[in-house]
Amino acid sequence: MYFTPKRLKLYLIGLLVLQVCTLIAGIWPVRGGYIDFRSFYTAGYMLRTGHASQLYDYSAEQIFQSALASADPRALPLMSPPFTALPFVALSVLSFWHAYIVFAVINLLLLVACIPLLKPFLTALSAPWNSAPALLILSFLPAGIALLMGQLSILLLLIYCACFVALRRDRNFLAGLILSLGLMKFQIVLPIAALFLLWRQWRFFAGFLTGGTLLTAISLRMLGVSAFTSYLHSLFAMTRAVHADRYLQLHFAILPNQMPNLYGLLFILARGAAWSHILILAVSLVLFIWTARQRPSLPLALLTGMLVSYHLFFYDLTLLLLPLSLLADHLLRTPATDPAQPTSRRLLITQICVGALLLAPFIRLLIANDVTCLLALPILALVVASPWWPSLHGPPSPAPLAESSAQLVATPATT
């Protein structure tokens, strides 16, 4: 199969139609109210009404969520730092469902805002059809799920895209400052910051440290030291629940088989054995050290951060749009080589993995069988197999010449 303009249009339009169908089909299930937005909305309400000290009290969360969203004996505990709840204070003035609709519109606008940030770096992808980058971003299945669930993943994607653009413009301190906003999901961003520290990117790390210190001070001011300590204790309690029985996993909404990272993959392969956390820690450490020995690259660091994070769900794969779109664009520029050469084999592995992660029917199959943890395999293969990550760290590549466009679109397809 080849990427002719016509085939690319049909494929991306087909994905967009599938995305719209997913959103329409998902409207009825989310009406039950047991969606991630309930935890953020309730946190905003508790801040606004003077219950900040109970923000991480599971019993209080259950009472408020049942009263504000829908009755349920379980709560969706807030796992993000306290400052994450600040934007939801204003939304909590509205009723739950009105706030959900407003946030969905905001999320959609944030996803659209990622397009002009990335498009200058996707010139090969734009060559056969100028709208290809936009449709690729809008039709990505995890982004649609994040939109339905009222998650923060789309906002985080915008943060990482802005960080990437700042790095490409050699504004390293600003890039680190922007990345600190990703502490909303610190389990992903802290490994990234540690990698940039090991890569001796001093200005970048200084920016991250500055932003992180400010956000920590804001969180402490919001909760006080004792309540902030309770937050840390709640994180440990929820982490222990993963190693407990299925009831506690459902109680805290932490399901390893749905985590597309090393945690979920190895936990399931080890069948939840008591020694599985040692295996997870060892493999994560090996991958982290391997990445630290490579040249600096934000897309590579992001993939590694996602894999070694202790908590990652399907909607968090929205962040894959940054490395996948950049890599897909690079693959369109990569000429075919001798199949006997190692680089050619790595190219083939990269093409297969990019294709698998962008192929919505394949992902839907894993979701239907409740084994989305297997998506960690193509992500891991991309980290290890692709040799092009450092090349995605420099200035934007020039747009392809008009006369060479025909050659570009005849490159073997990756999806």
C-alpha positions, 0 to 999 in steps of 0.5 A: 500500500502507498500513501497516495493523496487519495488513499490518505484522504480516504483513510483519515476521513474514515478515522474521523468518521469513526471518531465521531461515531465513538463520541456519539456512541459514548454519550449514553454511557457517560450519562451515568456520571461515573466519568473522570470529570466528576473528580475534577468537578467535585474538587473545584466545588470543594475548593469553592465551598471551603472544604479544601482540607477534605480534597483527598479524603475518600469518604468525603469525595464519595459523599460530594460526588454522589451529591453533585454528579450521580449516586455511587458507593464508590468515588473516583479519587483525585490523584492529581496535585491540588493546583489541578483543581483550580481551573474547575472552581469556576466550572463548579458554579454550573451544574455537573452536566452543564460544566461537563459540556463546557469542559468538553468544548474547551477540550475540543478547542485545546485539541484544535490548538495543537494543530498550528503548533505541530503543523510547521514540523509536519511538512512531509505529512502535509505534502500529499494533503494540507489537512492531513495533520489536522485530521490525524490529530482530530481522529486519534482515538485516545483523544476522543476517549479523553474528550468523553471522559472529561480528562486532562490528557488533551490539556497535557498534550497542548503543554507538551506540544508547546514545550516541544516548540519552545525547545525547537526555538532554543528557548530552553528555560521557557520549555522547562517552565512550560513542562512544569505544568505537566505536574498535573500528572507528575508520574509522567513528567518527573521521569522526563525532567530527570532525563533532561537533568541527566542529559545536562540540559541545565536551562531546561531543568532550571525552568522546570524547577522554577515552575515546579517550586511555584506550583508546589507552593500554591498547592501547600497554600491551598491545603496546608501541610497536614492536608498535603501530607494526607494527599501523599498518603492517599497516593500510597494507599491507592498504589497498594490497591493495585497489588490487592484483590480485584474488589479494591482495584475497582474500588479505587478505579485502578485497573492494571490490565487497562494500563498501557505501560510497563506497570500494567503489562508486567503486572498482568504477565506476572499474574499479580504476583507479589514479586511483580513490583520488583520486576516492574521496578527493575525493567523500568530502571533499565529502560530509564538508564537506556534512554538516559544514554541517548541524545536529548529528545523530548519525544523520546523522553515522553515515551519513556516517561509514559512507560515507566509511570506507575499510573497510565490509562488509555486516554493518556495515550493522547500524548502519543500524538506528539511523538507519533506525528513527528515520527510519521512525518520523518518516515515519509522522508526516509528512503527505502534501504537494503532490507539486509541492513540493521537500519532497514529492520529498525525502519520496518519495526518503527513503521509497524509500531506507528501503524499499530498505534494509529490503527483505530480498529486494532486498538478497539480490539484490545479495548474490547478484550480488556487488554489495553496493557498490551499497547505498551509493547509497540510503545516500548519497541518505538523507544528502543528501535527507532534511531531518529529521535535525536533528529526530531530535536533540532530546527524544523525541516524545510517543506518538501519541494513541489516537484518532489511531492509525488515521490513523497506520497509514494512512500510505503504506508505506515498505517 
